[in-house]
Amino acid sequence: MNQGEALIFSSVSLILSIILSYLSWRKYAKSKSVMWLFWFLGFVSYFIAALEQEMFALGVCNYPLAALYMFIVAELVLILSLGSVQQVPEKWKKIYYYYSAFATAVLLITIVYKPFTIVEGYVPANYPALPSGTSSMVTIPASGLILFLAAKALLFKGNKAKMISTILAIVVLGSGGMFAASGFVPALYLSQVLGMSLFLYGIS
């Protein structure tokens, strides 16, 4: 992916993240729901990640930016899952809170353990093994939880098309990260644009 393509994709992701942040904030302001508060914070995290991708595309990268990016792309999935977990009984919710705090602490430790850079050719592609491994402690359970609760809701209530769109968004975004980590970097940007577009339809 050349610099121009990286700028285009990161700019589209940035615009989508702003729209999603606005829509989720509006839903929170209307409902005062904790779920929508977490989803708003998750989309704000997407905005930060997209803003960093814009900086990477402009050739700006150092360890603090790389460390923040590694942290935010994992935590944004966790934050979205904290919104979804509001549907479960209080006992299980607390257990998930404890696990989330533990996984976040482990991720932070591995990120600060050894300085690194992740940018190759204007895009985040060179993921260090240790932080990548610990980030999966955050993203895999979080994505699984969101998918499970979304699928459960799909069976019983709500707009089916929008719920399916939301489920597909999670699958697409998660798949893009795995493909990018495997070396197919354009998948990261394609999945972000497609996944966030599906999210946009799902929550609009």
C-alpha positions in Angstrom: 0.0 0.0 0.0 1.5 3.4 -1.0 1.3 6.6 0.9 -1.7 8.0 -1.0 -3.8 4.9 -0.5 -2.9 4.8 3.2 -4.0 8.5 3.6 -7.3 7.8 1.8 -8.2 4.8 3.8 -7.2 6.4 7.1 -9.2 9.5 6.3 -12.3 7.5 5.5 -11.9 5.6 8.8 -11.5 8.9 10.6 -14.7 10.3 9.1 -16.6 7.1 9.9 -15.3 7.1 13.5 -16.5 10.7 14.0 -20.0 9.8 12.7 -20.2 6.7 14.9 -19.1 8.6 17.9 -21.7 11.2 17.3 -24.5 8.7 16.8 -23.6 6.7 19.9 -23.3 9.8 22.0 -26.7 10.9 20.8 -28.2 7.5 21.8 -26.5 7.8 25.2 -27.7 11.3 25.8 -31.3 10.2 25.0 -31.3 6.9 27.0 -28.6 7.5 29.7 -27.8 3.8 29.1 -24.4 2.5 30.3 -24.2 0.3 27.2 -24.3 3.3 24.9 -21.8 5.2 27.1 -19.3 2.3 26.6 -20.1 2.1 22.9 -19.5 5.9 22.6 -16.1 5.5 24.3 -15.3 2.6 22.0 -16.0 4.6 18.9 -13.9 7.5 20.3 -11.1 5.0 20.6 -11.6 4.1 17.0 -11.2 7.8 16.2 -7.9 7.9 18.1 -6.7 4.8 16.2 -7.7 6.3 12.9 -6.0 9.6 13.7 -2.8 7.7 14.5 -3.1 5.8 11.2 -3.3 9.3 9.5 -0.1 10.3 11.2 1.5 7.0 10.2 0.5 7.7 6.6 2.2 11.1 6.8 5.4 9.4 7.9 5.1 10.2 11.6 5.9 7.4 14.0 7.8 6.9 17.3 7.5 4.5 20.2 4.9 6.5 22.2 2.6 6.6 19.1 3.2 2.9 18.3 2.6 1.9 22.0 -0.6 3.9 22.1 -1.8 2.4 18.9 -1.2 -1.2 20.1 -3.0 -0.4 23.3 -6.0 1.4 21.8 -6.8 -1.1 19.0 -7.1 -3.8 21.6 -8.9 -1.8 24.2 -11.5 -0.4 21.9 -12.8 -3.9 21.3 -12.8 -4.4 25.1 -14.7 -1.1 25.6 -17.4 -2.1 23.1 -17.7 -5.5 24.9 -18.2 -3.7 28.2 -21.2 -2.1 26.6 -22.6 -5.4 25.5 -21.9 -7.1 28.8 -24.5 -4.9 30.5 -27.1 -7.4 29.4 -25.8 -10.2 31.6 -26.5 -10.8 35.4 -24.5 -8.7 37.8 -22.4 -11.6 39.1 -21.1 -12.5 35.6 -20.7 -8.8 34.8 -18.3 -8.4 37.8 -16.3 -11.4 36.8 -15.8 -9.9 33.3 -14.8 -6.6 34.8 -12.1 -8.3 36.8 -10.9 -10.2 33.8 -10.8 -7.0 31.7 -8.8 -5.2 34.3 -6.3 -8.1 34.5 -5.9 -8.4 30.7 -5.5 -4.7 30.3 -2.7 -4.7 33.0 -0.9 -7.5 31.2 -1.2 -5.7 27.9 0.3 -2.5 29.4 3.2 -4.4 31.0 4.1 -6.1 27.7 3.8 -2.8 25.8 6.2 -0.9 28.1 8.6 -3.9 28.4 10.6 -3.1 25.3 10.3 -0.1 22.9 9.2 -1.0 19.4 7.9 0.5 16.1 5.1 -0.9 14.1 5.0 1.1 10.9 6.3 -0.3 7.6 5.5 1.7 4.4 3.2 4.2 6.0 0.9 1.6 7.6 1.0 -0.4 10.9 2.3 -3.7 9.8 5.3 -4.8 12.0 3.5 -6.0 15.2 5.8 -7.2 17.9 5.1 -10.7 19.1 4.7 -10.2 22.8 2.2 -7.3 22.8 0.4 -8.9 19.9 0.0 -12.1 21.9 -1.2 -10.3 25.0 -3.6 -8.1 23.0 -5.4 -11.4 22.0 -6.2 -11.8 25.7 -8.2 -8.7 25.4 -9.7 -8.9 21.9 -10.6 -12.6 21.5 -12.8 -12.9 24.7 -14.3 -9.4 24.0 -15.2 -10.1 20.4 -16.6 -13.5 21.4 -18.8 -11.9 24.1 -20.1 -9.3 21.7 -20.9 -11.9 19.1 -22.6 -14.2 21.6 -24.8 -11.4 23.1 -25.6 -9.9 19.7 -26.6 -13.4 18.4 -28.8 -14.0 21.5 -30.5 -10.7 21.0 -31.1 -11.5 17.3 -33.1 -14.5 18.3 -35.5 -12.6 20.5 -35.9 -9.0 19.7 -34.8 -5.9 17.7 -34.4 -5.0 14.1 -33.0 -8.2 12.5 -31.2 -6.5 9.6 -29.5 -4.0 11.9 -28.5 -6.7 14.4 -27.0 -8.8 11.6 -25.2 -5.8 10.3 -23.7 -5.2 13.8 -22.6 -8.9 14.0 -21.0 -8.8 10.6 -19.2 -5.6 11.5 -17.5 -7.3 14.5 -16.6 -10.3 12.3 -15.1 -8.1 9.5 -13.1 -5.9 11.9 -11.7 -8.9 13.8 -10.8 -10.7 10.6 -9.0 -7.6 9.2 -6.8 -7.5 12.2 -5.9 -11.2 11.9 -5.1 -10.8 8.2 -3.0 -7.7 8.8 -1.0 -9.5 11.5 -0.4 -12.4 9.0 1.1 -9.9 6.5 -1.9 -8.9 4.3 -1.8 -5.3 5.5 -4.5 -3.8 3.1 -7.0 -6.1 4.9 -6.7 -3.9 8.0 -7.9 -0.8 6.1 -10.5 -2.5 4.0 -12.0 -4.2 7.1 -12.1 -0.9 9.0 -14.0 0.9 6.2 -16.4 -2.0 5.6 -16.8 -2.9 9.3 -17.4 0.6 10.4 -19.9 1.1 7.6 -21.8 -2.0 8.8 -21.7 -0.6 12.3 -23.0 2.7 11.0 -26.0 1.0 9.5 -26.4 -1.2 12.6 -26.7 1.7 15.2 -28.3 4.3 13.0 
